Amino acid sequence: MLQFKKHLTTIFIILSLAASAQHTKVVWLDDLQIQSYSEGLRPVQAKRNYSNDTLRMSGKKYERGLGAQSPCVLAFALNQKAKRFSALVGVDDLGNKDIPLTFYVLGDGKILFESKEMSIGDAPVKVDVNLTGIKQLGLLVTDKVGGINNKRTYCNWIDAQLEMLGNNMPEHVINPGEKYILTPQPSAKPRINSAKLFGATPQNPFLYTIVATGQKPISFSAINLPKGLVLDTKTGIITGSISEKGTYTTTLKAKNVLGEATKVLTIQIGDTIALTPPIGWNGWNSWEARIDREKVIASAEAMVKTGLKDHGWSYINIDDAWQGKRGGPDFALQPNEKFPDIKGMFDYIHSLGLKVGLYSTPYISSYGGYPGASSDFKEGGETHESIMVDRRAFNHIAKYRFEEVDARQMAEWGTDFLKYDWRIDVNSTERMRNALKLSGRDIVFSLSNNAPFDKVADWVRTSNMYRTGPDIKDSWTSLYLTSFTLDKWSPYTGHGHWADPDMMIVGKVAIGSEMHDTRLTPDEQYSHVSMFSLLAAPLLIGCPIEKLDAFTLSLLSNDEVIEINQDPLGKGGRLVLNENGVEVWQKPLEDGSYAIGLFNTADFGKTPQSYFHWGNEKTKTFTLDLTKLGLKGKYNIRDVWRQKDLGTFSQLFKSEIRHHGVVLVRVFPVKN
């Protein structure tokens, strides 16, 4: 009898498991934290269309679904625990009538559904896909135009739902990869890493820090330091002012018990600042509106403690959410309660040999809902609390404008950098540019965001940095579309005016969800830093500096990579070859050598499958014909990430490039 009962119990368990396996539940995608599944360029909306309006197709309104803009890339790990996916797909009525969209559903690298090209007014199409045995699901919407401009290519996934087995839920796709470190540890002997070229305005306060790696303590000196400047030999900080315009050459020295390093610094005193791309940190992707005095000071101190300062990183930039009320004799914008004694904080950061940046906008309200540089009232009066009642109502430039008093106030605090954020127009750019020039201090002027390319000559003329696209996200799609598409901008980048693809997305970021490790694979992160260096793009770290792991720190502390970015010639890299899924970018350098990046992009964007990671990607063997780059003769080639000489090559250079990875080399002509 006992044996019989055990047999019945076993049968009951088997039947229960079978019943559980057959049980399914519906998971609505608009109930998920959907942005955390998005690997596209722009945010995805739940229960609303992309413009935060009612979902609407062919005149009919819908209550449930996802609204997005192409390219829409959504990735879900199902782990063979889903049965079906269903939705109604089509173009939102508020979208672009001239650009058709194509919808795809992919599973484990295979296309399970593909729509025809769909336009406004086309009848929505029902999607019903069997997901039995599927490990990874991809939802994709593309358009033939491509690019990063806001084209209103609004796509809808109406009533999108997954039928999951048991009580399982779709998980996030984790892109695996070993965090392999290529950057060698710096020598104990001194190496000066500050820029070779520096610009300042006559009579304005001068601030330049000689930074060096090597065993501490390091003492600093300078030969032929221009009149009016003073060097602190312990900190390397050079301050003062120079009265006369001109070009000055001085020799910098850094010395410790093991040796001495020298570097020639060219100082140009005139009308142009930011002669090399700004390099530092911005707080938005770390803390968003949670930024405060303590976090800023912690970031500045971490810049020193991690050693990043010794590799040339210098700016500590406060983004949105520092603004309080207008006040003082000129009604200039003052900090809110999170930033008491802002002048004292700036002085402290300067004492560390670093620089400080702030954020503003010509709108009444910033994007975070804080007061900007215009107002409906003569003396200002808008506050964060009053704006947040209806923030969008304040997203315009008002009658009363405060650029001059705000610029003067920022200069008095000691501001070195201003990020100016709105839908960029030339008039407002000129007004703030002029105000900064009259402020009495050199302040780098950074335009954000999405500067139209057709006015690039105006951005070159009026600013030091100009955002070339929308906010970057931590995905390969976003990185590629905001960075690998900038070839046309490169001729317009140079001394004092740099094309800006946005902040860097390495380390821990808070984009689209709570703080998490970047979704870029280690290979993609090497490509990211390499591309920004080749483009001569501003380098602004977007993660908490005090939370850097060893891998991320190694990405940001390779002096030979940074040297390419900071090269005094100031040329942006160009796409010179696209062959067999490999993009070759080339950047001329001051000493006559070239920096060359070989990127295994795997023909990204050419197939629906290329938008996703499927786990079966492979390393590519690629042979570069140097003559196709106009490089004839013999060349010494150096692996920049490994800081290792590879030998002399006369025509062909063969390398292994990991998927979405890079081989970054420096090519030196061999002289007869």
C-alpha positions as semicolon CSV with decimal commas, in nm:
position;residue;x (nm);y (nm);z (nm)
1;M;0,000;0,000;0,000
2;L;0,284;0,241;0,088
3;Q;0,448;0,173;-0,246
4;F;0,117;0,239;-0,423
5;K;0,078;0,577;-0,244
6;K;0,430;0,677;-0,349
7;H;0,344;0,583;-0,706
8;L;0,030;0,797;-0,695
9;T;0,226;1,089;-0,550
10;T;0,480;1,068;-0,835
11;I;0,201;1,061;-1,092
12;F;0,037;1,364;-0,926
13;I;0,364;1,562;-0,936
14;I;0,417;1,478;-1,305
15;L;0,062;1,575;-1,391
16;S;0,094;1,899;-1,190
17;L;0,417;1,992;-1,370
18;A;0,257;1,914;-1,705
19;A;-0,044;2,128;-1,617
20;S;0,185;2,408;-1,503
21;A;0,378;2,388;-1,828
22;Q;0,056;2,425;-2,025
23;H;-0,065;2,719;-1,816
24;T;-0,003;3,053;-1,987
25;K;-0,048;3,417;-1,897
26;V;-0,064;3,732;-2,104
27;V;0,207;3,995;-2,053
28;W;0,122;4,335;-2,203
29;L;0,435;4,509;-2,325
30;D;0,300;4,848;-2,219
31;D;0,291;4,721;-1,858
32;L;0,667;4,657;-1,864
33;Q;0,933;4,920;-1,796
34;I;0,961;4,918;-2,172
35;Q;1,244;5,168;-2,212
36;S;1,478;4,927;-2,036
37;Y;1,418;4,678;-2,322
38;S;1,479;4,941;-2,591
39;E;1,804;4,941;-2,786
40;G;1,689;5,205;-3,033
41;L;1,783;5,566;-3,070
42;R;1,486;5,741;-2,911
43;P;1,256;5,663;-2,615
44;V;0,961;5,426;-2,643
45;Q;0,625;5,533;-2,498
46;A;0,376;5,306;-2,323
47;K;0,004;5,359;-2,398
48;R;0,090;5,676;-2,595
49;N;0,241;5,752;-2,934
50;Y;0,594;5,885;-2,968
51;S;0,480;6,247;-2,930
52;N;0,298;6,152;-2,606
53;D;-0,042;6,180;-2,773
54;T;-0,319;5,924;-2,818
55;L;-0,226;5,618;-3,020
56;R;-0,411;5,662;-3,348
57;M;-0,403;5,480;-3,684
58;S;-0,634;5,536;-3,984
59;G;-0,847;5,766;-3,769
60;K;-0,908;5,506;-3,496
61;K;-0,788;5,560;-3,139
62;Y;-0,630;5,290;-2,926
63;E;-0,582;5,271;-2,550
64;R;-0,304;5,012;-2,529
65;G;0,026;4,961;-2,705
66;L;0,370;5,109;-2,764
67;G;0,454;5,426;-2,953
68;A;0,802;5,472;-3,094
69;Q;1,005;5,630;-3,371
70;S;1,216;5,438;-3,621
71;P;1,456;5,282;-3,584
72;C;1,269;5,107;-3,304
73;V;1,472;4,819;-3,158
74;L;1,323;4,613;-2,873
75;A;1,502;4,303;-2,745
76;F;1,354;4,041;-2,507
77;A;1,515;3,729;-2,358
78;L;1,238;3,465;-2,360
79;N;1,452;3,160;-2,280
80;Q;1,203;2,925;-2,455
81;K;0,935;3,027;-2,206
82;A;0,697;3,207;-2,443
83;K;0,421;3,073;-2,667
84;R;0,307;3,363;-2,887
85;F;0,350;3,730;-2,968
86;S;0,063;3,933;-3,108
87;A;0,005;4,298;-3,196
88;L;-0,154;4,532;-3,446
89;V;0,113;4,736;-3,627
90;G;0,106;5,049;-3,837
91;V;0,207;5,413;-3,878
92;D;0,066;5,663;-3,630
93;D;-0,158;5,932;-3,782
94;L;0,077;6,205;-3,649
95;G;0,375;6,052;-3,827
96;N;0,554;6,149;-4,147
97;K;0,336;6,086;-4,452
98;D;0,635;6,075;-4,688
99;I;0,851;5,809;-4,520
100;P;0,713;5,452;-4,513
101;L;0,802;5,210;-4,235
102;T;0,866;4,837;-4,225
103;F;0,788;4,620;-3,920
104;Y;0,974;4,300;-3,830
105;V;0,947;4,030;-3,566
106;L;1,263;3,822;-3,528
107;G;1,338;3,515;-3,322
108;D;1,687;3,374;-3,266
109;G;1,818;3,551;-3,573
110;K;1,536;3,451;-3,809
111;I;1,265;3,677;-3,950
112;L;0,929;3,550;-3,821
113;F;0,723;3,839;-3,959
114;E;0,790;4,116;-4,210
115;S;0,534;4,376;-4,313
116;K;0,511;4,553;-4,641
117;E;0,618;4,918;-4,644
118;M;0,348;5,101;-4,447
119;S;0,244;5,466;-4,462
120;I;-0,011;5,690;-4,291
121;G;-0,361;5,578;-4,382
122;D;-0,266;5,217;-4,453
123;A;-0,481;4,967;-4,268
124;P;-0,306;4,828;-3,958
125;V;-0,166;4,477;-3,995
126;K;-0,228;4,197;-3,747
127;V;0,081;4,015;-3,619
128;D;0,048;3,670;-3,458
129;V;0,374;3,479;-3,424
130;N;0,445;3,138;-3,269
131;L;0,736;3,168;-3,025
132;T;0,764;2,805;-2,918
133;G;1,131;2,726;-2,853
134;I;1,247;3,084;-2,913
135;K;1,524;3,210;-2,683
136;Q;1,538;3,574;-2,795
137;L;1,274;3,799;-2,951
138;G;1,345;4,114;-3,149
139;L;1,088;4,377;-3,250
140;L;1,216;4,615;-3,515
141;V;1,086;4,909;-3,720
142;T;1,302;5,066;-3,989
143;D;1,273;5,326;-4,264
144;K;1,473;5,370;-4,584
145;V;1,587;5,723;-4,502
146;G;1,780;5,625;-4,189
147;G;1,995;5,874;-4,000
148;I;1,937;6,050;-3,671
149;N;1,722;6,351;-3,756
150;N;1,374;6,378;-3,607
151;K;1,167;6,274;-3,907
152;R;0,840;6,194;-3,720
153;T;0,859;5,833;-3,834
154;Y;0,609;5,730;-3,568
155;C;0,536;5,357;-3,541
156;N;0,283;5,182;-3,318
157;W;0,268;4,832;-3,170
158;I;-0,100;4,828;-3,068
159;D;-0,217;4,577;-2,803
160;A;0,130;4,423;-2,809
161;Q;0,140;4,119;-2,583
162;L;0,338;3,806;-2,509
163;E;0,180;3,478;-2,409
164;M;0,423;3,339;-2,152
165;L;0,438;2,985;-2,016
166;G;0,362;2,950;-1,646
167;N;0,448;3,260;-1,444
168;N;0,755;3,352;-1,647
169;M;0,829;3,707;-1,757
170;P;1,040;3,836;-2,047
171;E;1,390;3,922;-1,930
172;H;1,645;4,173;-2,051
173;V;1,898;4,063;-2,309
174;I;2,240;4,069;-2,147
175;N;2,517;4,114;-2,401
176;P;2,799;3,899;-2,263
177;G;3,165;3,962;-2,307
178;E;3,487;3,945;-2,113
179;K;3,604;4,281;-1,983
180;Y;3,953;4,237;-2,122
181;I;4,201;4,514;-2,040
182;L;4,443;4,628;-2,312
183;T;4,580;4,951;-2,162
184;P;4,919;4,893;-1,995
185;Q;4,986;5,038;-1,652
186;P;5,165;5,375;-1,681
187;S;5,535;5,390;-1,615
188;A;5,663;5,508;-1,279
189;K;5,871;5,762;-1,471
190;P;5,695;6,094;-1,540
191;R;5,486;6,143;-1,855
192;I;5,315;6,478;-1,920
193;N;4,960;6,423;-2,049
194;S;4,812;6,773;-2,064
195;A;4,730;6,920;-2,406
196;K;5,011;7,059;-2,624
197;L;4,795;7,349;-2,742
198;F;4,595;7,593;-2,531
199;G;4,401;7,909;-2,613
200;A;4,290;8,199;-2,397
201;T;4,153;8,551;-2,436
202;P;4,374;8,854;-2,354
203;Q;4,335;8,979;-1,995
204;N;4,085;8,706;-1,900
205;P;4,178;8,469;-1,613
206;F;4,415;8,197;-1,738
207;L;4,379;7,843;-1,599
208;Y;4,588;7,551;-1,729
209;T;4,707;7,250;-1,531
210;I;5,018;7,048;-1,614
211;V;4,920;6,688;-1,542
212;A;5,145;6,384;-1,545
213;T;5,147;6,015;-1,461
214;G;5,434;5,862;-1,271
215;Q;5,542;5,796;-0,917
216;K;5,439;6,073;-0,679
217;P;5,547;6,327;-0,572
218;I;5,601;6,506;-0,901
219;S;5,730;6,863;-0,920
220;F;5,653;7,091;-1,213
221;S;5,840;7,374;-1,385
222;A;5,819;7,573;-1,707
223;I;6,077;7,747;-1,924
224;N;5,977;8,074;-2,097
225;L;5,644;8,100;-1,920
226;P;5,474;8,411;-2,063
227;K;5,469;8,729;-1,856
228;G;5,161;8,748;-1,635
229;L;5,143;8,375;-1,560
230;V;5,243;8,198;-1,238
231;L;5,308;7,824;-1,194
232;D;5,250;7,635;-0,869
233;T;5,537;7,386;-0,878
234;K;5,360;7,136;-0,650
235;T;5,020;7,124;-0,826
236;G;5,118;7,215;-1,182
237;I;4,841;7,478;-1,191
238;I;4,922;7,783;-1,407
239;T;4,716;8,097;-1,336
240;G;4,724;8,468;-1,409
241;S;4,647;8,648;-1,736
242;I;4,827;8,754;-2,052
243;S;4,764;9,103;-2,185
244;E;4,890;9,083;-2,541
245;K;4,760;8,871;-2,827
246;G;5,012;8,635;-2,979
247;T;5,156;8,284;-2,986
248;Y;5,380;8,187;-2,695
249;T;5,592;7,872;-2,666
250;T;5,694;7,731;-2,331
251;T;5,859;7,406;-2,226
252;L;5,683;7,218;-1,946
253;K;5,871;6,985;-1,712
254;A;5,757;6,714;-1,470
255;K;6,016;6,555;-1,243
256;N;6,020;6,276;-0,985
257;V;6,292;6,059;-0,830
258;L;6,300;5,836;-1,140
259;G;6,339;6,097;-1,410
260;E;6,208;6,401;-1,591
261;A;5,958;6,450;-1,873
262;T;5,922;6,754;-2,099
263;K;5,655;6,876;-2,338
264;V;5,637;7,187;-2,554
265;L;5,318;7,386;-2,494
266;T;5,192;7,636;-2,749
267;I;4,976;7,909;-2,596
268;Q;4,765;8,112;-2,835
269;I;4,623;8,434;-2,692
270;G;4,348;8,568;-2,914
271;D;3,980;8,525;-2,991
272;T;3,963;8,143;-2,991
273;I;3,942;7,910;-2,692
274;A;3,894;7,531;-2,675
275;L;4,175;7,469;-2,923
276;T;4,152;7,098;-2,839
277;P;3,830;6,907;-2,761
278;P;3,708;6,957;-2,402
279;I;3,766;6,648;-2,189
280;G;3,594;6,582;-1,856
281;W;3,270;6,466;-1,691
282;N;2,900;6,556;-1,707
283;G;2,658;6,462;-1,431
284;W;2,331;6,398;-1,620
285;N;2,374;6,033;-1,720
286;S;2,496;5,961;-1,367
287;W;2,246;6,141;-1,149
288;E;1,996;6,323;-1,374
289;A;1,800;6,573;-1,157
290;R;1,931;6,413;-0,835
291;I;2,258;6,606;-0,872
292;D;2,366;6,813;-0,569
293;R;2,672;6,976;-0,415
294;E;2,790;6,659;-0,244
295;K;2,776;6,453;-0,565
296;V;2,963;6,720;-0,761
297;I;3,240;6,745;-0,502
298;A;3,261;6,365;-0,481
299;S;3,301;6,353;-0,859
300;A;3,577;6,612;-0,856
301;E;3,763;6,434;-0,579
302;A;3,719;6,100;-0,759
303;M;3,866;6,255;-1,074
304;V;4,181;6,311;-0,869
305;K;4,179;5,987;-0,666
306;T;4,124;5,757;-0,966
307;G;4,410;5,925;-1,148
308;L;4,192;6,040;-1,438
309;K;4,307;6,395;-1,380
310;D;4,666;6,279;-1,443
311;H;4,558;6,160;-1,790
312;G;4,418;6,501;-1,885
313;W;4,052;6,482;-1,777
314;S;3,965;6,827;-1,645
315;Y;3,598;6,941;-1,661
316;I;3,341;6,874;-1,389
317;N;3,014;6,980;-1,551
318;I;2,687;7,024;-1,365
319;D;2,392;6,957;-1,592
320;D;2,025;7,050;-1,544
321;A;1,865;7,088;-1,196
322;W;2,105;7,333;-1,027
323;Q;1,888;7,639;-1,108
324;G;1,688;7,820;-0,841
325;K;1,531;8,168;-0,845
326;R;1,649;8,492;-0,997
327;G;1,797;8,739;-0,751
328;G;2,070;8,989;-0,674
329;P;2,099;9,341;-0,814
330;D;2,073;9,223;-1,177
331;F;1,819;8,943;-1,124
332;A;2,066;8,681;-1,245
333;L;1,980;8,315;-1,206
334;Q;2,087;8,180;-0,866
335;P;2,143;7,820;-0,752
336;N;1,874;7,627;-0,566
337;E;1,901;7,484;-0,215
338;K;2,100;7,182;-0,338
339;F;2,397;7,410;-0,414
340;P;2,475;7,636;-0,119
341;D;2,789;7,851;-0,160
342;I;2,835;7,771;-0,526
343;K;3,130;8,011;-0,550
344;G;3,306;7,825;-0,269
345;M;3,241;7,493;-0,443
346;F;3,387;7,625;-0,770
347;D;3,694;7,762;-0,590
348;Y;3,753;7,423;-0,430
349;I;3,727;7,238;-0,762
350;H;3,967;7,488;-0,921
351;S;4,212;7,425;-0,637
352;L;4,222;7,060;-0,747
353;G;4,343;7,172;-1,089
354;L;4,004;7,103;-1,250
355;K;3,745;7,320;-1,427
356;V;3,370;7,357;-1,371
357;G;3,070;7,374;-1,600
358;L;2,703;7,473;-1,573
359;Y;2,385;7,422;-1,777
360;S;2,116;7,659;-1,904
361;T;1,867;7,721;-2,184
362;P;1,715;8,026;-2,357
363;Y;1,371;7,878;-2,280
364;I;1,171;7,982;-1,975
365;S;1,215;7,626;-1,854
366;S;1,488;7,368;-1,893
367;Y;1,394;7,016;-2,000
368;G;1,404;6,916;-1,634
369;G;1,163;7,194;-1,538
370;Y;1,407;7,447;-1,391
371;P;1,427;7,822;-1,477
372;G;1,611;7,920;-1,794
373;A;1,748;8,242;-1,942
374;S;1,416;8,405;-2,036
375;S;1,097;8,490;-1,850
376;D;0,746;8,623;-1,890
377;F;0,830;8,871;-1,613
378;K;1,072;9,164;-1,616
379;E;1,251;9,044;-1,302
380;G;1,200;8,674;-1,359
381;G;0,990;8,481;-1,110
382;E;0,937;8,130;-1,246
383;T;1,040;7,851;-1,009
384;H;1,078;7,476;-1,047
385;E;0,752;7,428;-0,858
386;S;0,552;7,669;-1,074
387;I;0,700;7,533;-1,396
388;M;0,624;7,170;-1,314
389;V;0,250;7,242;-1,304
390;D;0,270;7,236;-1,685
391;R;0,634;7,220;-1,793
392;R;0,563;7,210;-2,166
393;A;0,386;7,545;-2,146
394;F;0,721;7,702;-2,054
395;N;0,926;7,541;-2,333
396;H;0,963;7,857;-2,537
397;I;1,169;8,175;-2,536
398;A;0,990;8,456;-2,353
399;K;0,986;8,835;-2,386
400;Y;1,241;8,914;-2,113
401;R;1,590;8,773;-2,167
402;F;1,878;8,750;-1,921
403;E;2,178;8,622;-2,118
404;E;2,412;8,906;-2,021
405;V;2,341;8,907;-1,648
406;D;2,347;8,526;-1,632
407;A;2,679;8,508;-1,817
408;R;2,827;8,773;-1,590
409;Q;2,707;8,590;-1,279
410;M;2,846;8,258;-1,403
411;A;3,181;8,424;-1,471
412;E;3,189;8,571;-1,119
413;W;3,142;8,222;-0,975
414;G;3,428;8,093;-1,193
415;T;3,238;7,895;-1,456
416;D;3,455;7,747;-1,733
417;F;3,192;7,569;-1,946
418;L;2,827;7,628;-2,039
419;K;2,598;7,364;-2,188
420;Y;2,309;7,549;-2,356
421;D;2,016;7,320;-2,426
422;W;1,710;7,380;-2,646
423;R;1,592;7,336;-3,004
424;I;1,887;7,532;-3,135
425;D;1,839;7,857;-3,328
426;V;2,104;8,095;-3,457
427;N;1,968;8,409;-3,288
428;S;1,976;8,263;-2,936
429;T;2,318;8,114;-3,002
430;E;2,455;8,453;-3,100
431;R;2,299;8,626;-2,798
432;M;2,458;8,390;-2,547
433;R;2,787;8,376;-2,739
434;N;2,809;8,755;-2,721
435;A;2,715;8,755;-2,353
436;L;2,990;8,504;-2,271
437;K;3,249;8,712;-2,460
438;L;3,153;9,015;-2,248
439;S;3,154;8,819;-1,920
440;G;3,524;8,867;-1,845
441;R;3,602;8,495;-1,837
442;D;3,677;8,224;-2,093
443;I;3,372;7,996;-2,092
444;V;3,347;7,707;-2,339
445;F;3,008;7,734;-2,515
446;S;2,842;7,397;-2,584
447;L;2,520;7,375;-2,789
448;S;2,268;7,102;-2,715
449;N;2,092;6,932;-2,873
450;N;2,054;6,817;-3,233
451;A;2,206;7,109;-3,426
452;P;2,080;7,104;-3,787
453;F;2,360;7,023;-4,030
454;D;2,239;7,276;-4,286
455;K;2,346;7,554;-4,046
456;V;2,682;7,401;-3,954
457;A;2,868;7,716;-4,063
458;D;2,672;7,911;-3,800
459;W;2,758;7,662;-3,525
460;V;3,126;7,679;-3,621
461;R;3,110;8,059;-3,607
462;T;2,918;8,094;-3,281
463;S;3,006;7,803;-3,051
464;N;3,285;7,577;-2,927
465;M;3,083;7,252;-2,935
466;Y;2,762;7,160;-3,117
467;R;2,556;6,848;-3,065
468;T;2,513;6,655;-3,387
469;G;2,218;6,440;-3,282
470;P;1,971;6,341;-3,012
471;D;2,058;6,216;-2,664
472;I;2,278;5,909;-2,681
473;K;2,160;5,579;-2,528
474;D;2,369;5,285;-2,412
475;S;2,309;5,061;-2,711
476;W;2,502;4,978;-3,028
477;T;2,221;5,119;-3,244
478;S;2,240;5,453;-3,066
479;L;2,620;5,460;-3,063
480;Y;2,642;5,377;-3,431
481;L;2,380;5,626;-3,546
482;T;2,514;5,912;-3,334
483;S;2,886;5,852;-3,400
484;F;2,962;5,640;-3,707
485;T;2,750;5,873;-3,920
486;L;2,954;6,189;-3,856
487;D;3,184;6,176;-4,158
488;K;3,006;6,476;-4,313
489;W;3,064;6,681;-3,995
490;S;3,439;6,618;-3,984
491;P;3,540;6,896;-4,229
492;Y;3,371;7,146;-3,995
493;T;3,541;7,035;-3,676
494;G;3,863;7,199;-3,564
495;H;4,027;7,449;-3,332
496;G;3,760;7,614;-3,119
497;H;3,461;7,431;-3,272
498;W;3,402;7,059;-3,221
499;A;3,124;6,831;-3,344
500;D;2,975;6,667;-3,035
501;P;2,805;6,322;-3,050
502;D;2,703;6,357;-2,680
503;M;2,834;6,206;-2,357
504;M;3,019;5,877;-2,335
505;I;2,818;5,567;-2,245
506;V;3,073;5,352;-2,063
507;G;3,058;5,239;-1,700
508;K;2,736;5,268;-1,503
509;V;2,463;5,484;-1,658
510;A;2,111;5,593;-1,565
511;I;1,953;5,610;-1,911
512;G;1,595;5,489;-1,954
513;S;1,594;5,308;-1,619
514;E;1,772;5,297;-1,287
515;M;2,149;5,297;-1,280
516;H;2,293;4,992;-1,454
517;D;2,606;4,875;-1,632
518;T;2,620;5,000;-1,989
519;R;2,460;4,758;-2,235
520;L;2,753;4,799;-2,473
521;T;2,974;4,492;-2,493
522;P;3,341;4,540;-2,399
523;D;3,425;4,530;-2,772
524;E;3,169;4,802;-2,842
525;Q;3,313;5,015;-2,563
526;Y;3,659;4,996;-2,722
527;S;3,498;5,103;-3,051
528;H;3,314;5,384;-2,871
529;V;3,625;5,543;-2,718
530;S;3,826;5,486;-3,037
531;M;3,566;5,651;-3,259
532;F;3,531;5,955;-3,032
533;S;3,909;5,995;-3,035
534;L;3,929;5,968;-3,414
535;L;3,645;6,218;-3,457
536;A;3,818;6,469;-3,228
537;A;3,493;6,469;-3,034
538;P;3,463;6,621;-2,687
539;L;3,518;6,348;-2,428
540;L;3,266;6,382;-2,146
541;I;3,235;6,084;-1,913
542;G;2,869;6,008;-1,837
543;C;2,904;5,768;-1,543
544;P;2,976;5,819;-1,171
545;I;3,353;5,852;-1,149
546;E;3,364;5,709;-0,797
547;K;3,198;5,388;-0,925
548;L;3,448;5,311;-1,203
549;D;3,564;4,950;-1,225
550;A;3,912;4,856;-1,345
551;F;3,794;4,789;-1,701
552;T;3,620;5,125;-1,746
553;L;3,913;5,306;-1,587
554;S;4,145;5,137;-1,837
555;L;3,926;5,261;-2,125
556;L;3,956;5,619;-2,002
557;S;4,322;5,625;-1,906
558;N;4,504;5,518;-2,223
559;D;4,727;5,817;-2,290
560;E;4,801;5,724;-2,651
561;V;4,429;5,705;-2,733
562;I;4,362;6,038;-2,562
563;E;4,660;6,188;-2,744
564;I;4,488;6,111;-3,076
565;N;4,179;6,298;-2,956
566;Q;4,382;6,593;-2,828
567;D;4,618;6,615;-3,126
568;P;4,711;6,982;-3,193
569;L;4,634;6,957;-3,565
570;G;4,267;6,943;-3,468
571;K;4,143;6,738;-3,764
572;G;3,840;6,511;-3,746
573;G;3,870;6,156;-3,874
574;R;3,708;6,054;-4,204
575;L;3,550;5,732;-4,325
576;V;3,789;5,633;-4,604
577;L;3,692;5,269;-4,671
578;N;3,391;5,044;-4,609
579;E;3,472;4,691;-4,713
580;N;3,348;4,343;-4,614
581;G;3,167;4,470;-4,305
582;V;3,469;4,672;-4,186
583;E;3,474;5,052;-4,170
584;V;3,815;5,217;-4,192
585;W;3,847;5,567;-4,043
586;Q;4,160;5,779;-4,084
587;K;4,276;6,089;-3,896
588;P;4,588;6,293;-3,985
589;L;4,806;6,395;-3,691
590;E;5,040;6,687;-3,631
591;D;5,363;6,487;-3,657
592;G;5,278;6,350;-4,002
593;S;5,151;6,015;-3,878
594;Y;4,794;5,886;-3,909
595;A;4,555;5,730;-3,663
596;I;4,352;5,455;-3,829
597;G;4,058;5,267;-3,682
598;L;3,942;4,935;-3,828
599;F;3,586;4,876;-3,703
600;N;3,404;4,545;-3,747
601;T;3,053;4,689;-3,782
602;A;2,927;4,366;-3,945
603;D;2,731;4,573;-4,197
604;F;2,510;4,713;-3,924
605;G;2,173;4,837;-4,051
606;K;2,185;4,646;-4,380
607;T;1,975;4,353;-4,255
608;P;1,706;4,326;-3,984
609;Q;1,923;4,074;-3,797
610;S;2,211;4,324;-3,769
611;Y;2,022;4,539;-3,517
612;F;2,044;4,270;-3,247
613;H;2,299;4,055;-3,064
614;W;2,216;3,687;-3,113
615;G;2,515;3,536;-2,935
616;N;2,674;3,378;-3,242
617;E;2,874;3,675;-3,367
618;K;3,228;3,602;-3,488
619;T;3,568;3,769;-3,514
620;K;3,658;3,886;-3,866
621;T;3,994;3,855;-4,037
622;F;4,061;4,169;-4,238
623;T;4,350;4,272;-4,460
624;L;4,391;4,647;-4,506
625;D;4,548;4,768;-4,830
626;L;4,728;5,083;-4,718
627;T;4,750;5,208;-5,075
628;K;4,370;5,242;-5,080
629;L;4,419;5,508;-4,812
630;G;4,680;5,688;-5,020
631;L;4,961;5,547;-4,804
632;K;5,242;5,428;-5,031
633;G;5,584;5,318;-4,915
634;K;5,684;5,171;-4,579
635;Y;5,512;5,244;-4,249
636;N;5,580;5,156;-3,889
637;I;5,251;5,054;-3,729
638;R;5,176;5,075;-3,357
639;D;4,881;4,918;-3,175
640;V;4,753;5,216;-2,977
641;W;4,537;5,034;-2,719
642;R;4,817;4,791;-2,634
643;Q;5,083;5,063;-2,680
644;K;5,287;4,810;-2,875
645;D;5,486;4,837;-3,200
646;L;5,368;4,581;-3,457
647;G;5,644;4,619;-3,716
648;T;5,706;4,774;-4,057
649;F;5,452;4,724;-4,338
650;S;5,476;4,827;-4,704
651;Q;5,122;4,765;-4,833
652;L;4,910;4,506;-4,656
653;F;4,821;4,499;-4,285
654;K;4,628;4,196;-4,161
655;S;4,436;4,191;-3,833
656;E;4,167;4,008;-3,637
657;I;3,873;4,233;-3,539
658;R;3,615;4,119;-3,287
659;H;3,243;4,169;-3,357
660;H;3,161;4,541;-3,314
661;G;3,522;4,576;-3,200
662;V;3,814;4,780;-3,327
663;V;4,183;4,768;-3,406
664;L;4,321;5,119;-3,349
665;V;4,667;5,182;-3,489
666;R;4,901;5,471;-3,547
667;V;5,088;5,464;-3,878
668;F;5,427;5,639;-3,907
669;P;5,592;5,684;-4,248
670;V;5,941;5,535;-4,271
671;K;6,178;5,798;-4,408
672;N;6,448;5,689;-4,648
